[in-house]
């Protein structure tokens, strides 16, 4: 009598059917970096010490400028962290270095071009300048207008076209730009292939190579340089119907684009037929990209995001509007108004929901 349980169990109570269900830690350990955390719990930091430094800086009252100065100290950058500041500190430059002869000096070429209205009321004159810069120059110097870090290399032509089909005018313009760039930049392409002996400011002679590090350009011209049509990502394989996907599409690399062009058998001199044959691959009809003969040049790498539209406009026109719908304008403005002011950054004491325009 005393050994019997006095608990009464409900007939049909919830039961456990298996003990091999998935839990949150299973999902946590199933991502692409799980193997890196097996031996290092603090990944992507190299050690607990690096994590402690980052955690301290994150919660400190230091401004971003002060933190940047701290991370640039030789003792810090060499012993603690991989600091990404200048172009030469990134993996892109390191990868280029591994593909060059031992002892070679990498001179990253930076290009920029954009159509500019010279006059509006008197003749509507338009120029298309091509600027040339060097990625090795420190960023703090590059961003100063008076430093003249960019040189005017050429004025790209802006002709009028006589083709009866106006849809071909855009294709002809794309062809012309790529052909002009191929001619103008030929010496840099040759130097990127075999190198050139050059002296630095103090007289040391280096074997220099000039790969294309970046091409600063707006989104429409980036698509033209990547040889894709409008409403197509110049960076990935996604088109406008896939822009809402919740995953990252494969990069539109050099080899993929050149492979697609090689598979088109239509004569490129037949403009309309060739343009139609490019439709399936979302290509713009350029059969000889200027970067085709430039060693190490890859559009998925040298085409950089456009700050105004890719960051500022994306936040203001999409992320911010979603937040306003979810939490309400009054609530969002309140939280922005009580943020701690930070030196070097604007403090929105009245909130941000009523801003009329947001630019860079």
N, C-alpha and C positions, 0 to 999 in steps of 0.2 A: 504493500500500500504506500509506504514512504518512498519507494524507488520510482514510482510512476510520476510523470510530468503532469502538472496541474494546468499547463497552458493549453488553451483550446485553439486549434488551427482552423481557419476558414477553408472549406472545401472549394478548390478552384482558385486559390491564391496565385498571384503572379509567380512564375517559375523562371529559372535560368536554363536556357537551352544550350548554351555553349560558353566556354571560357576563353575563346580566341577572338573576341571582338576587338575592334580598333579603338584606341583612345587618342587623346590629343598628342601625347608624346610620340605615338607611332607616326602621326602626320608630321610632327616636328622633325623626326629622324628620317623621314622619307624624301626630304628636299635634296637639291643638288649639292648642298654643302655639308650634308650629314657626315660624310667621311672625313671632312676637314676638322669636325668637332670631336672626333673620336680621341685624338691625341692632344687637342687644344680646345679646351672648353670656352676660351675667350675669342675664338675665331669670329670675325676676320682680323682681329688684333693678334699680333705675334705672341703676346704673353699677357699675363695678368698685370704686369707693370705698365705696358702700353695702354691697356684698358683703363687703369687707374688714372693715367695722365689725361686721357680723353674725357673720362667722367668728371675729373676735376675742372677741366677747361669748360666743359658744357655747363656746369653749374656755377661757374665763377662769374664775377661781375665784370670781367675783362671784355672790352669791345672786340669786334671781329678783327679790326686792324691790329690790335695788340696781340691777339691770338696768332694772327698770320706772322707777325714779327717774331713771336716766340718760336713758332714751328720752323722758321727759316734759319734759326741758330744752328750752326754746324754740329754742335754736340747733340742737339735734339734730333735733327734729321738723320744723323748717321747712326745713333745708338738706339733710338726709340721707334720712330715712325717713318713710314714711307710717305713723305709730304708731296702732294701733287700741287705744284704752283705754276712753274713754267712748262712750256711744251716739252722740253728735254727731260722732264721728270716723269713723263707719262709712258705707258707701255707701248703706245704707238711708235714713239721715237726709238725706244729700245728695240722693238721688233725690226724696225728699219736698219738699225745698227748691226743686228745679227746677220743681215743679208748682204752686208757690204764687206770689202776686204778688211783684214785686221789693221787697225791704225787709221782707218778712214775717218774723216770728219763729216758729220751730217749737217748740212745747211738746209733747214726746212724752208721750202718756198711757200709763201703766202700770197694768194691772189685775191683780188676783189674787183667786181665790176657791177655797175648799175646804171640804167638809163637815167639821165638827169635833165630836167627842164632848165635850159639856160635863160630863155625869155618866155613870157606867158602872153603879154599883151601885144608884143611887137614881133610877129612872125612865128611864134611857137617853136623856137629853135630847140633841138634836143641833141645831147651828146651822150656817148656811151663809152666812158673812160675805163681803161684797164689799169689797175694799180698793182704794184709789186712790192712785197715786203719780205722780211726774214723772220722766221719763227724763233731764231736764236736770240733775238733782241728781247730784253726783259719786258714783261707785260706792262709794268709801270711806265716805261718809256713809250711803248707802242700806243698806249691809250691817250697820250698827250698830243694834241693837234700840232703844237709848235715844234715837236721833236722831228717832224717830217720823216717818220719811219716808213711811210709808203711813198713810192715814186710813181709818177705817171709814166707808164710804159708805152701805151698806144691809145688811140681813139678808134674804137671799133665802128665799122660803117653801119649806117642806118639807111639803106636804099628803099626805093619804091619798086614794087614788083608788078610785072605785066602779065603774069599767068592768068588765063581766063577764069580758072577755078580759084576763088578767093581762099578756100580751105587750104590750098597749097602754099599760100603766102607764109604762113607760120612755119611750115616744113622747110621752105627755102631759106627763111631767116635762120632757123636752127642750123642748117647745113653751112650757111655762110659764117656764123659765129664759130663753129667748130673748126672750119677750115682756116679762118684767120688766127685762131688761137694756136693751131698746129704750126703755122708759119712763124708767128711772133715768138713762141716759146720753144722753138727748135733748139737753140743753144742750151737752154736749161735741161731739155730732155737728153741731149747728148752728154752733158755733164753728169746727169743722174745715171747714165749708162756706164761710162768709162772713167768719170771723175775728171777733175781739173786741179792743177797745182796753183794754190793761192796763198798770199801772205796775209797774216793777221796784222792788226795795228802796230804791233811791236816788232814786226819783221820775221816772225816764225812762219815757215812754209808748211802748208798742210795739203794733204790729198783730199779734196773736197768733193762731195756728191750732193746733188740738189734735188731730192725727192719732193713731190708736192705734198706739203703738210696740211694745208687748209685752203679752201676757196670760199671766201666770205661773200654771200650772195643771197638775194631774197628767194622765197619759196618757188615762185614761178620759173625763175632762171635756174634754180637748182634742179628742177625737173628737166629743163632743157639740157643741162650739162650731163645729167644722168641718163639722157636719151629716153625718157619716158614721157607719156602724154599727160595732159591735165587730169586732175582728180586722181592722180597716182602718186604714191609715196616715192620720193627719190632716194629714200634711205632703206626701205624694206620692200618686200614683195607684195605688200598690201595695196589694193585699189580702193576707191571711195566706198564700194559696197562692203568692205571689210574694216573700215576705220573704227567701227564700234566694237570690234572683237575684244575679248577680255584676255588676250594673250599676245605675245610679241611675235610678229611674223619674221621669217628669216631675212637677214640683211641682203640687200640688192648689191651683191659684190661684183667686182670687175669681171670675174670668170663667168658669172651667171649671165650678165648682160652681153658679153662678147659671145657666149655660147648661143644665146637666143638670136643674135644677129647672124651667126654662122649658119644657123638652120633655115634662114630665109633664102630661098632659091630664086626669087624674082629679081629681075634686072633693076638695080637702083636708079638707072637713068629713066625708067618708066615711073615717074613720080607717083601718079595716082595708084597704079597697081602695087607698087612697093609699099606705099602708105597703108593700103588696104591689107597687105600681107602682114604688116606689123601690128594690126589691131589685136590679134589674139594674145600677143605678149605685152600689150599696152606700151609699145615703143613708139617714138615720135617720128621715125623715118630716117634718122641720121645713121648712116651705115659705117661711118669712119669717125668715131669719137676722138677728140683731140688727145685724150689721156691714154688712148690705145697704145701709143708708142712711148709712153712715159713710164719707165721702170718704177715699180712700187706704188704707182698711182692707183688708188681704189676709191671710187665715188662714195662708197659706204663709210669711208674713213675721212677723206678730205672735205666732204660736204658737211659743214658744221651747222648746228641748229641756229635758226634766226631768233634772236632774243625777244624781239617785239611780239611776233606772232606765235612763236612756239612756247614762250614762257609767260610773258605778261598778259597777252590777249587770251591765251588758253586759261589762265587763272581767272581773269576778270569775266570773260564771256561764258565760262562753263563751270569751273569749280566753285567760284563765288556765288553764282546764281543758284546752283544746286543747294549750297549751304543756306542761302536766304530762304529757299522754299522749305527746307527741312526744319530749321530752328527759328525762322522768323527774323526780319530785319532788325527789330528793336533789340532782341536778345543778342544777335551777332554784333551789333554796334556797341552794346554795353561791354562785351568781353574785349573788344578791340580797344575801347576807351580806358580800360583799367590795366592794360599791359604796361609793364615797366619800361619807361623811355630808355633807349639805348643810344649812346653817342654815335653819330654817323648815320642814323636811320631816322626817318620821319615818324613821328608819333601821331596817330589818327585819334585825337581826343574826342572827335565827334562821330567816330565810326566810319565805315566805308560804304555802306549800302547806297548812299546818295551821291556817290562820285559819278560825274558825268563822263569822264574819259580817263583811261589809264594808259600811260605810255611807258617806255623805258626810262 
